[in-house]
Amino acid sequence: MADDLITTRFSLHFHHIQRPDLRATQAWIHEGDCTISGAHCVRAPAGGGFAMCSGADEFRKATGRKIALLRAMQAAGLSKSTRTFVWQQYFRGAKR
């Protein structure tokens, strides 16, 4: 299932994977709008992150989104003030 959060400056996309062999969440961050064609972003993301459960972990979408988003912002090299802005927007609109 994909979750999207669009802010005025960034587009965030999340994809949750629940299979017997893999339970994970992927996150992508784009500056500005992003168009999705099928299951993929048309434009390359500024950063992507991945959070995977170990065999003993309980799959929690909210936790996976936070970890994957943190890693996506790190990969994108966003400044502290920009990361703060993204987190503020995320917590305003996130599904919990």
C-alpha positions as CSV (number, residue, x, y, z in Angstrom):
1,M,0.0,0.0,0.0
2,A,1.4,3.4,-0.8
3,D,0.8,6.5,1.3
4,D,1.5,10.0,0.0
5,L,1.9,13.2,1.9
6,I,2.2,16.4,-0.2
7,T,3.5,19.5,1.5
8,T,3.9,22.9,-0.1
9,R,7.6,22.3,-0.7
10,F,8.0,18.5,-0.8
11,S,6.3,15.3,-1.9
12,L,6.7,12.2,0.3
13,H,5.8,8.7,-0.9
14,F,5.7,5.6,1.3
15,H,5.3,2.0,0.2
16,H,4.6,-0.8,2.7
17,I,5.7,-4.4,1.9
18,Q,4.1,-7.2,3.9
19,R,5.2,-10.6,2.6
20,P,6.2,-13.8,4.5
21,D,9.9,-13.2,3.6
22,L,9.9,-9.4,3.9
23,R,8.2,-6.8,6.0
24,A,9.5,-3.3,5.2
25,T,8.6,0.3,4.4
26,Q,10.2,2.5,1.7
27,A,10.1,6.3,1.6
28,W,11.0,8.7,-1.2
29,I,11.2,12.5,-0.9
30,H,11.0,15.0,-3.8
31,E,11.3,18.7,-3.8
32,G,8.1,20.1,-5.3
33,D,5.4,18.0,-6.9
34,C,5.9,14.5,-8.1
35,T,3.8,12.6,-10.6
36,I,3.3,8.9,-10.0
37,S,2.8,6.6,-13.0
38,G,1.6,3.2,-11.9
39,A,3.6,2.4,-8.8
40,H,6.6,4.5,-9.7
41,C,7.6,8.2,-9.5
42,V,8.1,9.8,-12.9
43,R,10.9,12.0,-11.6
44,A,13.9,10.7,-9.7
45,P,13.6,11.4,-5.9
46,A,16.0,13.6,-4.0
47,G,16.4,10.7,-1.5
48,G,15.1,7.3,-0.6
49,G,15.0,5.4,2.6
50,F,14.2,1.8,3.7
51,A,13.2,0.3,7.0
52,M,13.0,-3.4,7.4
53,C,11.7,-5.5,10.3
54,S,13.7,-8.3,11.8
55,G,11.9,-11.7,12.2
56,A,11.1,-10.8,15.9
57,D,9.7,-7.3,15.1
58,E,6.0,-6.5,14.9
59,F,5.2,-4.7,11.7
60,R,4.0,-1.2,12.4
61,K,3.5,1.1,9.5
62,A,3.9,4.3,11.6
63,T,7.2,3.2,12.9
64,G,8.4,2.1,9.5
65,R,7.4,5.4,7.9
66,K,9.4,7.4,10.5
67,I,12.5,5.3,10.1
68,A,12.3,5.3,6.3
69,L,11.6,9.0,6.2
70,L,14.6,9.8,8.4
71,R,16.8,7.7,6.1
72,A,15.4,9.4,3.0
73,M,16.1,12.8,4.3
74,Q,19.7,11.7,5.2
75,A,20.2,10.4,1.7
76,A,18.9,13.6,0.2
77,G,21.3,15.7,2.4
78,L,18.6,18.0,3.7
79,S,19.6,20.8,6.1
80,K,18.5,20.8,9.7
81,S,15.9,23.5,9.1
82,T,14.5,21.6,6.1
83,R,14.3,18.4,8.0
84,T,12.5,20.2,10.8
85,F,10.0,21.6,8.2
86,V,9.4,18.1,6.7
87,W,8.9,16.6,10.2
88,Q,6.4,19.3,11.1
89,Q,4.4,18.7,7.9
90,Y,4.6,14.9,8.3
91,F,3.1,15.1,11.8
92,R,0.4,17.4,10.7
93,G,-0.8,15.1,7.9
94,A,0.5,11.6,8.8
95,K,-1.9,8.6,9.2
96,R,-1.2,7.2,12.6
